[in-house]
Amino acid sequence: MRTSLSLVLLLVALISIAVVSTQETDAAEGTKDYVIDLTDDDKSLIKDGFWLVEFFAPWCGYCKRLAPVWSELSAHVFRNEIPVKIAKVNCDENKSLCGDHEVRGYPTIKLFLNGTKKDYKGQRTKTAFIQYLEKMLGGYTQTVHDKSGLNGLLKSDPYQVSYIYLAGESINKASDPLYTSFKHTAFELFDQGGPNFIEIEDETLLEMKVSGPMVLLFKDDRFQTFSQTPSHLPDWMRQHRFPTLSKVTDVSFGPLSESFKYLVLFAHETQPAHDEIELMKKVAKIPMSDDPQEFGYAYVVEYEYGSWLKRFNIEKYPAVLVIQDQGDIYYYDPLMRRLDDVTVPKFLKEVQSGSVEMKYTDAFRFYYLRTINFISTYLYYILAAIFLIPLLIFLKTRGGSDVNNAAVYKGDKVN
């Protein structure tokens, strides 16, 4: 009996040791850093394969907070054998590499696919990075072979734009400059909540008389055809990446506010009815500027984003806000009650002309963030000025003193 009890205790002890050892191994592997350090000598490395690269400065507070997240992300990628390299670049020590990729603030995160790059604009959490990589690695274009698959993509979301490359028969896509331009621009614009990028070879799927190679846009429930040279395709695709009227979501707000100088927001207390949506679209289609990137249009529902809308002090719904700088600056007229295709364009013209008072959601935060951004962008110039200006003043003062001393010395000698 005593022998059996001893064996049981020994077995329990061995299992406990094994569990603790496994936990320690997992913990150690979880904290191990698999981040690749890139330098100016590694410029050619990121031209091959998938890379997610952080450009940072050692003195940057945001970079220090991101460091453990970046380390955990690299360990996750390593353990799960995800085919992407997680890297970082110290811009204080590798100015050439950071300059080549137009790094203006820290941290800047860019994704590279065989040398083609795009900025990461999502949240800076481990979960957000993993979701982003899964989406990007899943393929940024989709090949469709039947009508049901095509209609599923085109009709699934009324606020999503779709681009279609039609190859047609006997077309070698690899040698088609239109296809090359389409692929490069698709990689640039592809993101969470962004457009669909679709490839088809059978023109009968479109139920319209077309022949490839060509690129079509499906927007606001109708097709448009690209009719210019391949070199103009990127600008055309960037210009039409949003529907005439978007709906504000956690994913769509960032790209919308960054893509337009003015983002016109129709704020509704509840989900607007069909006729209200059609009226907003009618307003959005009225030409306000020769620059297609000056005005963007979207609507937001107070029921879904009430806490965020409180910062704008809206007195009554529905209302129109014109925001800049992701909502730090905005224009709002509480006396405007009619949101129609006469009143709203008139208000937008007044915003353009500068006759509407600009408001701040938080003036201190606005100027603080811009000051910090200015300092981080031009830090070396500021430091150089701090050092050189006193030095030049000193040398000039010293030079003047030497001249005066020389004059006094000459005068003494003459006397």
Buried (B, 14 or more C-beta within 10 A) or exposed (E): EEEEEEEEEEEEEEEEEEEEEEEEEEEEEEEEBBBBEBEBEBBEBBEEEBBBBBBBBEEBEBBEEBBEBBBBBBBBBBEEEBEBBBBBBBBBEBEEBBEEBEBEBBBBBBBBBEEEBBEBEBEBEBEBBBBBBEBBEEEBBBEBEEEEBBEEBBEEEEBBBBBBBBBBEEBEBEEBEBBBBBBBBBBBBBBBBBBBBBBBBBBEBBEEEBEBBBBBBBBBEEBEEBEEEBEEBBEBBBEBBBBBBBBBBEEBBBBBBEBBEBBBBBBBBEEBEEEBBEBBBBBBEEEBEEEEEEBBBBBBBBEBBEEBBEEBEBEEEBBBBBBBBEBBBBBBBEEBEEBEBEBBBEBBEBBBEEEBEEBBBEEEEBEEEEEBEEEBBEBEEEEEEEEEEEEEEEEEEEEEEEEEEEEEEEEEEEE
